[in-house]
Amino acid sequence: MSPFLPTDPLGLDELLTDEDRAVRDTVRGWAADRVLPHIAEWYENGELPGIRDLARELGSIGALGMSLTGYGCAGASAVQYGLACLELEAADSGIRSLVSVQGSLAMYAIWKYGSEEQKQRWLPGMAAGELIGCFGLTEPDVGSDPAAMRTYAKRDGTDWVLTGRKMWITNGSVAAVAVVWAQTDEGIRGFAVPTDSAGFSAPEIKHKWSLRASVTSELVMDEVRLPADAVLPGVTGLKGPLGCLSHARYGIIWGSMGAARASFESALDYARTREQFGKPIGGFQLTQAKLADMALELHKGILLAHHLGRRMDAGTLRPEQISFGKLNNVREAIEICRTARTVLGANGISLEYPVMRHATNLESVLTYEGTVEMHQLVLGKALTGLDAFR
């Protein structure tokens, strides 16, 4: 009989193939070497220095657009991509966001809906990390209701003229290409916008208390003139951006468990060594109850992510099931972080430990790619057959 492992109490590692473990270990090793020694300083300073170098390194290990095929992409399984997201977010949500936006949003949109010319132009450089992409959907006055977006593209001869603003855009200030969604006379369309286009700017958003080690920007399009071949020809309507969001939400299901794991393991290590009343606090019943509850939710969440990953690999994963995973795992990850903070006591608020950093990051993850309320309504509609969105 296999021994009981506090780091893997359900034996979930046995569900992985040798290739799965190799992908996981590669990403974990990269994060341990390149992120963990610096992340507290980056977070405290509210910066992500050397982001282009980090992107190239992530490209070199196949982490960018890794579940896509062709064009220099790794062609990894959904489970392998999920494992990578977990390991990246165990380091920091901002690093996982960099990878998710690059691969699951910007690259996926071009790969899924773009022309062959667009794919050849952008995807190889993006897969290598030589080109960074961003994804413009959310607007200053439009969040959960993207159908009400105000950004508009109109035809002018054979060109398109794009005007509007997007908000809370990861990678925006460092991107070479922005996938921007806009209203048109034909419906909502996506555009691959070179960020050096006249009239395009991406001022960085400052004063964040979450995702501080991440580049977050506003996109401003002031009559940006684009050629006819800038439009993504493969989709019209909201199913385009929503399809991309489903792909990104899947990565969050795994990634949130990375933040939870880092916080749980920090609390477990602390409980074994921190002494009060003459013995380690891990020897007290209330602390053990906290650790047990955290372990339950963490490993149930990983098991859920693994199940959904296998369904995605089989082509049977539904959007409602992605909502199920995102809603549960991010919500439980926040609770794990909050409980871990209580185990660490006052030390839990220090950047010497990862717990408070993960907790504040997860407040953003809880909101982006669909708020709690939106996923509750998706599930409510699926359960009852009644639409509460309108």
C-alpha positions in Angstrom: 0.0 0.0 0.0 1.3 3.4 -0.9 2.1 5.7 2.0 -0.1 8.7 2.9 1.5 11.8 1.5 0.4 15.2 3.1 1.2 16.8 -0.3 -1.0 14.3 -2.2 -3.4 12.7 0.3 -5.7 11.3 -2.5 -2.9 9.9 -4.6 -3.9 12.2 -7.5 -0.3 11.9 -8.9 -1.2 8.4 -10.0 -3.7 9.9 -12.5 -0.9 11.5 -14.4 1.1 10.1 -17.2 4.9 10.3 -17.3 4.6 13.1 -19.9 2.1 15.0 -17.7 4.6 14.8 -14.8 7.4 16.0 -17.0 5.4 19.0 -18.1 4.5 19.8 -14.5 8.0 19.5 -13.3 9.5 21.6 -16.1 7.1 24.5 -15.3 7.5 24.1 -11.5 11.3 24.2 -11.9 11.2 27.3 -14.1 8.9 29.1 -11.6 11.1 28.1 -8.7 14.2 29.5 -10.4 12.8 32.6 -12.1 9.8 33.8 -10.1 9.8 32.7 -6.5 13.2 34.3 -5.5 11.9 37.7 -6.8 8.1 37.7 -6.6 7.7 39.3 -3.2 9.8 42.3 -4.3 8.0 42.6 -7.6 4.6 42.5 -5.8 5.7 45.0 -3.2 7.0 47.4 -5.9 4.0 46.8 -8.2 6.0 45.8 -11.2 6.9 42.9 -13.4 10.5 43.8 -14.6 11.9 41.9 -17.5 8.5 40.7 -18.7 9.7 40.3 -22.3 12.6 38.1 -21.1 10.2 36.1 -19.0 7.9 35.7 -22.0 10.8 34.4 -24.1 11.7 31.9 -21.4 8.1 30.7 -21.1 8.1 30.3 -24.9 11.3 28.3 -24.8 9.7 25.7 -22.4 6.5 25.5 -24.6 4.2 27.3 -22.1 2.7 29.8 -24.5 -0.3 28.6 -26.4 0.8 25.2 -25.2 -2.6 23.4 -25.9 -2.7 24.8 -29.5 -1.3 22.9 -32.5 1.0 24.1 -35.3 2.7 27.4 -35.7 5.4 26.6 -33.1 2.8 25.6 -30.4 3.5 22.6 -28.2 0.2 20.8 -28.9 0.0 19.7 -25.2 -3.1 18.1 -23.7 -5.6 20.1 -21.7 -4.5 18.4 -18.6 -0.9 19.3 -19.2 -1.9 22.9 -19.8 -3.9 22.9 -16.6 -0.9 21.5 -14.7 1.2 24.3 -16.1 -1.3 26.9 -14.9 -1.4 25.4 -11.5 2.4 25.6 -11.1 2.6 29.1 -12.5 -0.1 30.4 -10.2 1.5 28.6 -7.2 4.3 31.1 -7.9 1.9 34.1 -8.6 -1.4 34.8 -10.3 0.2 37.5 -12.3 2.5 35.1 -14.0 -0.3 32.7 -14.8 -2.3 35.7 -16.1 0.5 36.6 -18.5 0.5 33.0 -19.9 -3.3 32.7 -19.9 -3.9 36.0 -21.8 -1.1 35.2 -24.2 -2.2 31.7 -25.0 -5.8 31.1 -24.1 -7.1 34.5 -25.2 -4.9 36.3 -27.7 -3.3 33.3 -29.4 -6.5 31.2 -29.2 -8.6 33.9 -30.8 -6.2 34.1 -33.8 -5.7 30.3 -33.9 -9.5 29.6 -33.8 -10.9 32.5 -35.8 -8.1 34.0 -37.7 -7.1 33.7 -41.4 -4.1 31.6 -42.4 -2.2 34.8 -43.1 -3.0 36.1 -39.6 -1.9 32.8 -38.0 1.4 32.9 -39.9 2.0 36.5 -39.1 1.4 36.3 -35.3 1.4 32.9 -33.8 5.0 31.6 -34.3 6.4 34.8 -32.6 3.8 34.6 -29.9 4.5 30.9 -29.2 8.2 31.8 -28.9 7.5 34.7 -26.6 9.0 37.1 -29.0 5.7 38.8 -29.5 3.3 39.5 -26.6 -0.5 39.7 -27.1 -3.4 41.1 -25.2 -7.2 40.7 -25.4 -9.5 43.6 -25.4 -13.1 42.9 -24.4 -14.0 44.5 -21.1 -14.7 48.3 -21.2 -14.8 51.0 -18.6 -18.6 51.0 -18.4 -19.2 47.4 -19.6 -18.0 44.4 -17.7 -20.3 41.4 -17.4 -22.5 42.5 -20.3 -20.1 42.5 -23.3 -23.0 42.7 -25.8 -23.4 46.3 -24.6 -19.8 47.3 -25.6 -19.4 50.7 -27.1 -16.2 50.2 -29.1 -17.1 50.4 -32.7 -15.5 49.6 -36.0 -16.9 51.1 -39.2 -16.0 50.4 -42.8 -14.3 53.2 -44.8 -13.7 51.9 -48.3 -11.8 48.7 -47.9 -10.4 49.7 -44.5 -11.9 49.5 -41.0 -11.8 52.5 -38.6 -11.8 51.4 -34.9 -12.7 53.7 -32.0 -13.3 52.9 -28.3 -11.7 52.0 -25.0 -11.0 48.7 -23.2 -10.1 48.4 -19.5 -8.3 46.0 -17.2 -6.3 44.5 -20.0 -3.4 42.2 -19.0 -0.2 42.7 -21.1 -1.7 45.7 -22.8 1.3 48.1 -22.5 3.8 45.5 -23.7 1.8 43.8 -26.4 2.7 43.8 -30.1 -0.8 42.7 -31.1 -4.2 43.4 -29.4 -7.2 41.2 -30.2 -9.9 43.8 -29.9 -13.7 43.1 -30.0 -15.9 45.8 -31.4 -19.5 46.4 -32.6 -19.9 46.6 -36.4 -22.9 46.9 -38.7 -22.5 43.2 -39.1 -22.4 42.3 -35.4 -19.5 42.0 -33.0 -16.2 41.2 -34.7 -12.7 40.7 -33.6 -9.7 42.5 -34.9 -5.9 41.7 -34.8 -4.6 45.2 -34.1 -0.9 46.0 -34.3 -0.2 48.1 -31.3 2.1 50.5 -33.3 -1.0 51.6 -35.3 -1.6 55.3 -35.4 -4.3 56.2 -32.8 -3.6 53.2 -30.6 -2.3 53.7 -27.0 -2.2 51.5 -23.9 -1.5 53.5 -20.7 -0.6 51.3 -17.8 -3.0 51.1 -14.8 -1.4 51.9 -11.5 -2.4 51.8 -7.8 -3.6 48.2 -7.9 -3.7 46.2 -4.6 -4.1 42.9 -6.5 -2.2 41.4 -9.4 0.6 43.8 -8.6 3.2 41.7 -10.4 1.4 42.0 -13.7 1.1 44.6 -16.4 -2.5 45.9 -16.6 -3.5 48.6 -19.0 -6.3 50.5 -20.7 -6.5 50.3 -24.4 -7.5 53.5 -26.3 -8.4 53.4 -30.0 -8.8 56.8 -31.5 -9.9 56.2 -35.1 -7.4 53.5 -35.6 -7.3 52.7 -39.3 -6.9 49.0 -40.1 -6.7 47.1 -43.4 -9.5 44.8 -44.4 -7.4 41.7 -43.5 -7.2 42.8 -39.8 -10.7 41.4 -39.0 -10.8 37.8 -37.8 -12.9 36.2 -40.5 -13.9 33.0 -38.6 -16.6 34.4 -36.3 -19.3 37.0 -35.9 -21.1 37.7 -32.7 -20.4 37.1 -29.0 -19.7 33.4 -29.5 -16.2 34.5 -30.6 -15.0 36.2 -27.4 -17.0 33.9 -25.2 -15.3 30.9 -26.8 -12.0 32.4 -25.9 -13.1 33.1 -22.4 -14.1 29.5 -21.9 -10.6 28.4 -22.8 -9.1 30.9 -20.3 -11.6 30.0 -17.6 -10.5 26.4 -17.8 -6.9 27.4 -17.0 -8.1 29.4 -14.0 -9.8 26.3 -12.6 -6.3 24.7 -12.3 -4.4 28.0 -11.6 -6.5 28.9 -8.5 -5.6 25.6 -7.0 -1.9 26.5 -7.4 -2.4 29.7 -5.2 -4.4 27.5 -2.7 -1.7 24.9 -2.6 1.1 27.4 -2.0 -0.9 28.9 0.9 -1.8 25.5 2.4 1.7 24.3 2.3 3.0 27.5 3.9 0.5 27.0 6.7 1.3 23.3 7.1 5.0 24.0 7.3 4.4 26.8 9.8 2.2 24.7 12.0 4.9 22.1 12.3 7.5 24.5 13.5 5.8 27.4 15.3 5.6 26.8 19.0 3.0 28.2 21.4 2.2 26.9 24.9 5.1 24.5 24.8 4.5 22.7 21.5 4.0 23.2 17.8 0.7 24.8 17.0 0.0 21.9 14.6 -0.5 19.7 17.6 -3.6 21.6 18.7 -7.0 20.4 17.7 -8.3 23.7 16.2 -5.2 24.1 14.0 -5.5 20.5 12.8 -9.1 21.1 12.0 -8.1 24.0 9.8 -5.4 22.0 8.0 -7.8 19.1 7.4 -10.5 21.4 6.0 -8.0 23.2 3.7 -6.6 19.9 2.5 -10.1 18.6 1.7 -11.0 21.6 -0.5 -7.6 21.9 -2.1 -7.5 18.3 -3.3 -11.2 18.1 -4.2 -10.6 21.2 -6.4 -7.6 19.6 -8.1 -9.6 16.4 -8.7 -12.4 18.5 -10.2 -9.9 20.3 -12.4 -8.4 17.0 -13.6 -11.9 15.6 -14.4 -12.7 18.7 -16.5 -9.4 18.5 -18.2 -10.0 14.9 -19.3 -13.4 16.0 -20.6 -11.8 18.8 -22.6 -9.3 16.4 -24.0 -12.2 14.1 -25.0 -14.1 17.1 -26.6 -17.0 16.7 -24.2 -16.5 19.6 -21.8 -19.5 22.0 -21.7 -19.3 25.7 -20.9 -21.6 25.1 -17.9 -19.0 22.7 -16.5 -16.3 25.3 -16.9 -18.5 27.7 -14.9 -18.9 24.9 -12.3 -15.1 24.6 -12.0 -14.3 28.3 -12.0 -17.0 29.2 -9.5 -16.0 26.4 -7.0 -12.2 26.5 -7.3 -11.6 30.2 -7.1 -14.1 30.6 -4.2 -12.5 27.7 -2.3 -9.0 28.9 -3.0 -9.8 32.3 -1.4 -11.1 30.5 1.7 -8.0 28.4 1.9 -5.8 31.5 1.8 -7.9 33.2 4.5 -7.7 30.1 6.7 -4.0 29.7 6.1 -3.5 33.3 7.1 -5.1 32.6 10.5 -2.7 29.7 11.0 0.2 32.0 10.4 -1.2 34.7 12.7 0.4 38.1 12.3 3.1 36.6 10.1 0.4 35.8 7.6 0.3 39.4 6.4 4.0 39.5 5.7 5.4 39.2 2.2 8.0 36.8 3.7 5.1 34.3 3.3 3.0 33.9 0.1 -0.4 33.8 1.7 -1.6 37.4 1.7 -0.2 37.9 -1.8 -2.2 35.0 -3.1 -5.3 36.1 -1.2 -5.3 39.5 -2.7 -4.5 38.2 -6.2 -7.4 35.8 -6.0 -9.8 38.7 -5.4 -9.1 39.7 -9.0 -9.3 36.1 -10.2 -12.7 35.8 -8.6 -13.9 38.7 -10.7 -12.2 38.3 -14.1 -13.3 35.8 -16.7 -16.7 35.9 -15.2 -17.8 37.0 -11.8 -19.2 34.7 -9.1 -22.7 36.0 -9.9 -22.3 35.3 -13.7 -21.2 31.7 -13.1 -24.0 31.2 -10.6 -26.5 32.4 -13.2 -25.0 30.1 -15.9 -25.5 27.2 -13.6 -28.9 28.4 -12.5 -30.1 28.5 -16.1 -28.6 25.1 -16.8 -30.3 23.6 -13.7 -33.7 25.2 -14.1 -34.0 25.9 -17.8 -35.0 29.5 -16.9 -32.9 32.5 -18.0 -32.3 35.0 -15.2 -29.8 37.2 -17.2 -32.6 39.3 -18.7 
